[in-house]
């Protein structure tokens, strides 16, 4: 099937993206667009181990073995979403690396809110939500001295193309912008700004305003939550904030708990 067979879902232009994003002073050093791959995170991790420069971006029009958090799969029809990964080599203390997926979520939410004109929120740690339906997910993986951060954003899938009832897309939500090119540019430019500010602050999320920005768009903090923990544990309580490392704070059973990992589910509106 031709890449141009569906005029409602045109392919991305690698040349146009490089002209727009790879400029003096920009974080981004090169954008590669491929028709199909197993996982952009896995491919870029291999490139990182081979010495790829910080700022490399890999975009796939179709991803057949995409992975989300907690080992889940991430699927979207070809040319219907934004599936991409970036390589970062932060010059900050390793203890601050945990903020990178949250930083990416804040940047993506800001870009999509602006172009799509929708109220996009973040479920801890970095799922983009519209209401209670998932629009996008972020997955960060440490690779030697670098970090590969991948994102899958549902742009054009119809309701019947979504993998689960709890997912949504910009098309389903009747967003003001459904053009994948400006959406990708906006997300990457926002990541560039937030990453530079965070780096200049030595990874201090308070000094650069990242924690405040995250809390401002959080759909989790202040809500009653049930968190599925690694090892089949479950914690139910009230999410009260995120700490300086980006970990979720939950008050449960008269105690305050700090969670570095877990899957937030059944988030209910505050009475």
N, C-alpha and C positions, 0 to 999 in steps of 0.2 A: 504494500500500500504506500502511495506517495506521501511524503511529509506534508504535502499541500492538499490532500484529498478532502480534508474537512476545513473549509474556509472559516468556520466559527472557532476553530482551534488552531491558529497558525503556529508554526514552529518559532522558537526563539532564534535570534541572530547572534551568533558568537561574535562576529565582527562589530556589530552595533554595540553590544554590551562592553566589549573591550574599549571601544572609542569613548564610551560614556564613563567608564569606571576606572580604567587604568590610566592615571594621569600623575604628573609630578606631585608629590605630597600625599597621594592617596595610599591607604592601607593595601588596596588590591593590586596585585602584581600580574595577574593573568586570569582570564575567565575561559574555561573550556566547556563547550556544550556537546554532549553525546546523545545519540538517538536512544540508546538503551543500555542499561548496565544492571548488575545485581544489586550493588549498594554503593552509593556515592561516598559514604563514610569509609567503607572498606577500601575502595579504590584510592581515595585521597590519603588514607593511612599508609598504604603501600608507597605512595609517592613521597610522603613525609619521611618515611624510613630511608628512602633513596636520596634524601637531601633537598626536597622541594622547598622553595622559599615561602616565608610567611606571606599571607595574602593570596595564595592560590585558591581559586574557586572552581568547583566542579559541579556542573548542572546536568541532570539527566532528564530527557523528555519522557522517559519511561524507566521505572525502577522495579525490577521483578523480585528482588529479595530484600526489600527495605526493612529496616528494623526500628522499632520504637523503644520507649522505656519499658522495663520489666520484660524484655524479650519478645514483645508483641511485634506482629508484622504491620507494615504500613503500605497500603496499596492505593493507587489512584490511576484512572485511565490515562493512556498516553496523551500528551499535549494538553492535559486538563488541569494540571497542578504545577506547583513550583517545588521541585525536589532538588536540593543542592546541599553541598558541604563546603566549608571553608577551613583553611589551615591557619592556625594562630600559634605563635611562639612567644608567649608572654614573658617580659622581663620584670616579673614581679615574684614575690614569695610564692612557693608552690601551695601554701595553705590558702592562698586567695583564689586559686584556680576554680574552686567550686562555684564562684560567682559567674563564670563565663556562660553557662547555659541560661542563667537568670538574666544576665546582661543581654543575651541574644533575644530572649523572650520580650524584654522591655523594648528593645529596638524594633523588633518585628511588630509588636502591638502598636507602637507609636506610628510606624509607617502605614500599616493597614488601616488604622483608625482615620488617618489623615486622607488617604486616597479613597478608601471604600466608604467613608462616612458612616461607619458602624461602631457600636460600643463594644470594642474588643477588650476582654479582660484576661487575666492570667490565673490559671489554677496551679498551685504550687506543685512542682517547682517552675515549670515553663510551658504548660499547655496553653494555647490560645483558645479562648472560648467566646462564643456569642450566645448569651443566655447560659444554658447548661450544656450546649452542644459543642463538641470539639471541632475547631477550625484548622488547627495546626499543632504540630508537636516538634520538640527540639531534643536532640540527643548529642551529648558531648562525650568524647572518648580521648583519654590520654594516650599519646603516641610518643614515646621517648621524651624529648624535651619540649614537645609541642602538644597542642590540643586540636582535634578535629571536631568541629561542631556542624551537625547536619540538621536540616529543617525540611519538613514536608508540609506544604500549605495547600489546602483544597481551594482551587479558584473556580474552575468551570464544571465540575461534576454536577449532574442532575441528581435529584433526590433518589432516583432508582439506581444510581451508580455508586452511591455511598456504601461503604462496607458494613456499617452498623447504624442503628437508629439514633445513636448518641452522637453521630458525626454530622457536620454540616459543611457548606461551601459558600464562597462569596456569591456564586450564582443563585443558590437556593435562598440566600439572605437578601437578594436583590441589591447588591452593592453598587455604589456609584461608579466604581472602576473594576472592570473585569479583564483588563489588558495585562497579561502576565509580565510583559517587558517593563513598564514603569513600576509595577509592584516590586519586581525583583531589584531594580535599581534603587528604589526607595528603601527597601529593607537593608540592602548592603551599605548604603550611605549612612543610615541610622546606626548600624553596627559600627561603622568606621568612627563616627563621632563618639559614641559611648565607650568604645574600646580605647580610644586615645585618651579620653578623660580619666578612665579607670587606670590606665597604664601610668599616666602622669602622677596619679595619686598613689602609686605604688601598690595598687590592688585594694586600697582602702575604700570600701563601698560607701562609707559615710562621708568621707572627705570629698568624694566626687559626686555625691548626691544620688548614687545608684540605688541604695537601699530605699531612700525616700521615693524615688521614681517607681521602684518595684511595688512598694506598698500602695502607691496611689492608684495602680491598676490591678491590684490583687482581687481576685474573686474568692479567695480562700480565707484570708485573715478577717476575723470577726464573725466567722460562720461556724456552725456545728459540723464536725467532720468525722468520718470514719476512715482511718488510715490502715491499709493493709501493709504490714511490715515484712521485711525479708525474714524467711523462716516460718511463715504462716501465722505470725502474730497479728493481732488487731488491736488498735487503740482508738477509742471513741472519746471525743471531747470537743472543746472549743479552741479553734486556732486563734492564737493571740498575737502572733507576729513572726518575724524572721530575725534571727540573730546576726551578729557581725560576719558570720561565715555563710549566711544564706540558708541556714537550717531552719526548719519549721518549728515553732513553739506551739505546743498544745497543752491546754490545762485539762486534766482528766483525773478523776478520783481524788480531788483535793491536792494534786501535785502538778508541777510544771514539768513537761517533758520536752526534750530537744531532739528532733528527728533529722538525721542526715540523709535518709533514704526512706522511701515508702510511696505507696500509691493512694492518693486521696480520692475517696469515692463517696457517693451519696451526700454530697455537699448540699445542705438545705438552707433555704433563706432564713435569716434571723427573724424570730417571731416579732 
